[in-house]
Structure formats: structure tokens, C-alpha cells
Amino acid sequence: MKRAIIEGFEHSPGKNCGSTSLWNLAKFYGNDIEEHNIFGLASGLLFFYMKNGFGGAEYSIGGRNPLLVKDFFENSGIDKEWETYNYFPKDKIKKYIDEKVPVLARTDLYYLPYYPKPVHFPGHELVIFGYEETENGTNFIVSDSSFQEPQKVSEKDLANAMNPPEKVIAFFELENHIMPVEKFYVKFDRESIIKSISKVVFRMLKVEQDFMGLKAMRKFADTIEMWAESKNVSWTLRFAYQVIERRGTGGGSFRYMYSDFLKDSSKILGGKEGEILKEAGEIMLKSAEKWRQLAFKLKELSEKPKVEKEDMQIPKKLAGEIYLLEKESFEKIEHILR
């Protein structure tokens, strides 16, 4: 039985699938950086709000940029793109591993058997860094942010996860996306900070579509009481709690991580710019705490036998407060970009 593993690649669990994967890769190549700064340099923060989105909920919210991996390399000045195949690229993945090159992959975690109670969650990123041949085919060894130890997944299950037989609504369709990642250097300097925050500010303040950014956040605050009329209100509320606080967010809808990034970045920028970024980070921390309060209120309501519109007034108030805090934070950050 052949077994190949990339020596020196150390799996560490983390807060978010994408930023943890990049963090583990960065460490493998000798970069000394924390996950929250990887997340920030990847323009990781966002907000979106959709009806009949993902996870089977009637209303879906999210706080992370789905293009996080691509943006990380772009902001660092590294030319990397996802490779797409119309077949499961088993031999290509094995070839990269034989060459000691770890491989990023996008999956729908519903098809990963080591998740005990999965729901469809397309865009879940992990790192493939080993494989073993068995009588029944190839098992791949993966680094998945949610687990203390590396996991094994059969080629059949990984193929289904990377190109799901059942397609669900997402920002992109999963089509056997892989990204072999050769040695790279993480730039954490003024240039990379400005690039990364510019994208976040544009998406939060400037986009015209009302499903993204502050426009979506305002719409969320204005309409959240309508969730009480959802066909499956319990799951809609519980899933929102999970994507704010549990499902690879670092808590507070990723805002705790981003506030830490702004704080660390303020020290690099220094001067007036640094002071502005520090203040923006402090406001973002307040938003993170409000997001956490909102999450646990939604969880509490999800356990009620019946939810009325009146029950949604506290979530509505919290959502409105979050909107004002994030508007203030991003408008402060925008001053640096003028």
C-alpha cells in the first residue's frame, strides 16, 4: 500500500475554513503570522442577505467573503487562480502531493463523512496534503479547520464533495476546484493592508446590489421580523445563529477576527492612519459583541414552539445597532483611502 504525505505540513485547527487553510499553508512555508491577519489580508469580511439562500433556511445571512482565497493571493501580489476540471482530478492531486505541494480544495461539507450532522455548505475549503492507496481505492489526508486532527476521506466522498451531485445555491458552482500552492511569502505591510481594506470598504459601502454590504444590512434590520412567518422558522433562526457564531466564524460573524486585524494593522500604518484604523477596530469589536448577542437571541427563539413578529423586536433592534456601528467603522476606514 503506497502512502505519501508532505513532511513538515502541520495541521492546526482554526476559526474559519479558508483562513485556517491559508494559515496552515503560510506556516508550512515559514511565514510567522496569525490567522486573523490572514483573514484580514484576504479581504475576508463581508455581509450578505438572501431569501431562499443556502443551508435550507428561508432567509440566509453570511459574514465572509466567498472569494477569500483568491483575494488573499491577489492582495499579496501572487498570481494564483483556482483550477477547474470536468472530472475529479485524482491523479493531478496525487502528483502535486508527490512533488511536496499541498493542494487547496473547495467542497460542500455535506458530502464529507467526518461531519456528524452536515447540511449543504458549498465553498468549504480544506488542504489535501497526503494520500494512501488501499484495495478499495485512494484515501486522501486533509487538513480541515473544524477538527483537532487531520481527517481521511475516500476518493468517492471527496469527488462528491468537490463536484456535488446535488447543486445548491451559492456564489459559485463547485466544479472540482483545486489550487496547488507552492512556496509563498506573506506581505503584511502598508501596501497589502491598503489593498485588502479597499476591497472590503468597496463591498460594504459602494456596491449597488441590495444583497451585499451595508445596503443588505439595512434591509436585514428592516425585515428580520418577517422571519417569524417563515415556513420553517425554527431552522431559519437556528441556522442564522450557527452562521453568526458557530460555523467557522471565530464568533460574532467574523467581526472578532476582523477587529483584531484592524488593531494589528494600525500598528503597522502608525501615525494618523494608524489611529483611525485602531478606532475603526474598536467600533468593529462592539459590532462583534452585538452580533454575538443577536446570535444567542436567535438561538433562544429557535427553541420556542411558536415565534411571533413581536418576538423579533430584540433581534431587529440589535440588527439596527450593528448597521450603525459598521457604517461608522467603515466610513472611518474610508478616510484612509481618500
N, C-alpha and C positions, 0 to 999 in steps of 0.2 A: 504493500500500500504506500503510494507516494504521498508525502506530506511536505508542504512548503509554507514557510511563514517568514515574514520580514523581520529579521532580528533587529532589535532596538526600537521597534514601534511599541510604545507603551499606551495601553488603553486606560483612559481616565473617564469616569462618568462626569457629566456636567449638567448645565442648566437647559440648554437648547440643542436640538439635534444638529443644526447647521453650524452654529458657532463652536460647539464642542468638537465636531468633526474637524473643523479648521484649526482649532486649538491643539488637538492631538497631532495633527499633521505639522503644525508650526513647531511644536516641541520636538517632534521626531527630527526635524531639520535644524535643531539647535537654537530656535528662537525663544527668548525668555519674555513671555507676555501672558497676561491673564485673559480668561475667557471674555469678561465683559468688555475688554478693549478690542478683542477680535470682533465681537458683536457690533460695537460702535463703528469700527473701521469698515465694517461690511454694510454700513447704512442700514443696520438691522431693524430699526424702529419704523413702525407704520401703524395705521389704523384702517380697517375696512369693515363694512357693514352691508350684509346682503340678506335678502329674503330667499328662502329655499337654497341656502348655500351648501356647505359640506357638513358631514357628521350626522346627517339625518335630522338636523334641527330645522324648524321652520324659519328661524332667524339666526344668522351666524355673524359673529364678530371675530376679529383677529387683530393681533398687535404686532405681527412680524412681517418684514419684507420677504416675499417669496423668492426674490432674486438675490438673496443674501450672499450666496456663494459666489455668483458671478460678479456682484458689486465689490466683494472683498478683493478679488484679484484685480479688477479694473481700478479700484481706488489705490491699490498698491503699485500700479503701473506694470502689472504682469498680464501677459496675453494668454488667457485661459478661457475655453468655451466647453460647454457640455457636448459630448459626443452622443449622437442618437443613432440607433440601429433598428432595423425592421425584424430583428431576430435577437434572441438572448445571446449576448457576446461572451459566452463562457470561455472560449479559447483565448480571446483577447485579454480578459481579466486575468486568467492564469499566466499568460505571457508577461503581463506587467508585474505580477507578483514575483515570477521567476527572475525578473530584472530588478527586484527590490524597489518597485514603485507602487505605493499604496494607491487604491482606486476609490474615489468618492462615487456613491451611487444614490439615486433618488428612488424612493419606494413609496408604496401605500402600505402602511404598517398593519393593515387588516390581514395581509397575507403572510406576515412574519409570525411563525407559530410560537415563538417565545413570549409573545404578548398574551396574557391570560384572557382578557376580555376586550378584544380590539374593536374599534369602529373604523370606518374608512377615514383615512387621514393621508391624502396624497401629498407628496413633496417631502416626506420624512427622509432625511439624509443620514447616511452612515458611511463608514470606511471599511472596505474589504482589504484585509492585509494578510490573508492566508487561505490555504485550501488543503483538503485531503481527499485522496481518491479512495473510494470504497467499492465493494461489489455492486452496490446499488446506484453508483454514480458519484458525483463530486459534492462534498460538503464545503461550504465557504465559511471562513472565520471572519467575523465582523466586529467592529467597534461601534456600539450603539449607546448613545448618551444616557439612556434610561437605566442602564444596568451596571452593576459593580464589576462584572467580569465580561470578557469577550463572549460572544454567542456563536453557535454553529447553526447554519441554515442550509438546507439541501438546495441543489441547483433548481429543482422543480419549484420549491417555495420562493426562492429568490427571483426566479424568472417570472412567477406570477406577481410578486411584489413590484418588480420593475416595469412590467407591462401588464397591468391588471386585466383579467377577463371581464370585469365589471367596471366600466368607467364611471367616475363620479365628478361632479362639478368642482373645478379647481381653476387656478390661474393659468395652468398649463396642463397638457395631457402627458401622462407618463408614457414614454416610448423608449425604454431601455437606455436611459440616460446614465452615462458614466463619465468620469473625469479623472484620468490618471494624473497624479500630482507629483511632479519632480521637485527637486530641492528649490526652495524659495526663501527670500528674506522679507520679514515683515517690517515695513516702514511705519513707524509711529512717530511722525513729525508734523510740522505745521501743514505741509502740503497735503499729506494723506488725511489729516483731520479736517481741513477745509473741504476737500473733495467729498469726504463721507458725510459731513453735516449738510453740505449744499444739497445733496440728493434728498436727504430726509426733510429739510426745510421746504424744498420744492414740492415734494409729495404731500406734505402735511398742510401747506399754506396755499399752494398755487394751482393744483390740479382742478380741472373744471368738473370732472365727474363727481357725482354725489355719493358714490360708494366708497370713496377713499379720502383720507385726510380729515381735516377739521370740518369740512362740509358733511362728511359721513358721521363724524362725532356729534355734530349738532343735530343731524337727523336722528341718530341713535337716541339722544337725550329727549328729543321731541316726541318720539314714537314708542318708547320702550313699554309704556303701559299697554300698548296693543298686544304685547306678548301674552297677556292674560287670555286672549282669545285664540291662541294657537291650538291646533288640533291635539298636539302632544306638548302641552305647556310644561309639564314636569321635565321632559327631556330637553326642551329648548332652554329652560333655566339652568338645568344641571350642566348641560354641555357648555353654556356660556361661562359658568363657574370654572369648569375644567380648563377652558382655553385661556382664561384670565390667570388662573392661579396654579394649575396642576400640569398641564400638558406641555412640558418643556419650555416654560416661560421665565423661569427664575423668579416667579411671583410678580404680582402687580402688573400683569400684561406686558412683561419685558421692561417695564419702566424702572425697576430697581437696577437692572443691568445698565440701562442707558444713562441713568443718573450717575452711576459710578464712572462710566466712560467720560461723561462731561467733566466730572471732577478731576479725573486724571489728565484729561486733555487741557484743562485750564492751567495746569502747572507747566505744560509744555509751551503753550502760547504765551503765558505771562502777560504782564502789563495790563492795559485796559481791556484788551480782548480776553485775557485770562479771567479777569474779574467778572466780565459779562457771562462767560461760559460757566463759571462757578455759580453765579446767581441762577442761571438757567437750570443747572443741575440740581440746585436746592429746590427749585419750584417743581422740577420733574420728580424729585423724591416725594414731595407732597402729593403729586398726582398718583404715584405708585401706591401710596398708602390709601388713597381714595379708591383706587382700583381694587385693592385687597378687600376693603370694606364692602364694596359693591359685590365682589365675587362671593363672599360668605353670606351676604343677604340673599343673593340669588339661590345659593345652595339651600338656605333655610326655607325659602319659598317653594323650592322644588319638592320639598318633602310634605307640603300641605296637600290635603285631599282635593281642595279646590282653590284656585287663585283668582281673585277679582282684580279689576283695574285699580281699585283703591289700595290694594296690597303693593302695587308697583310704584307708589309715590316716593318711597325712600330711594329705590333704585333710580327713579327719574331725577330726584334731587342730586344724588351722587354723580350721575352721568353729566348733569349740567355743571356741577362744580369741577369735574375732570376737564370738561371742554374749556372752561375759563382758565384753568391752570395751564393746560397745554398750549392754549392760544398765547398766554403771557410768556411761557418758556420759549416757544418757537419764534415769537416776534423779537425776543431778546437776542436769540441766536442769529436771527436775520441781520441784525445790526453789524455783526462781524463780517458779513458777506457783502456789504454795500461798498 
